């Protein structure tokens, strides 16, 4: 599978496994940022 096949003609990411990985990475980044700020972290 090449990179272009993961996106539709409008540029939206359509590959679900890639979407899931990006979602997890962004959730982890948000949790880490909250931790650095001293805010409470809620596990999901």
Secondary structure in CASP SS format (residue, H / E / C, confidence):
PFRMAT SS
TARGET T0000
AUTHOR 0000-0000-0000
METHOD secondary structure of the structure
MODEL  1
X C 1.00
X C 1.00
X H 1.00
X H 1.00
X H 1.00
X H 1.00
X E 1.00
X C 1.00
X C 1.00
X C 1.00
X C 1.00
X C 1.00
X E 1.00
X C 1.00
X C 1.00
X H 1.00
X H 1.00
X H 1.00
X H 1.00
X H 1.00
X H 1.00
X H 1.00
X H 1.00
X H 1.00
X H 1.00
X H 1.00
X H 1.00
X H 1.00
X H 1.00
X H 1.00
X H 1.00
X H 1.00
X H 1.00
X H 1.00
X H 1.00
X H 1.00
X H 1.00
X C 1.00
X C 1.00
X C 1.00
X C 1.00
X C 1.00
X C 1.00
X C 1.00
END
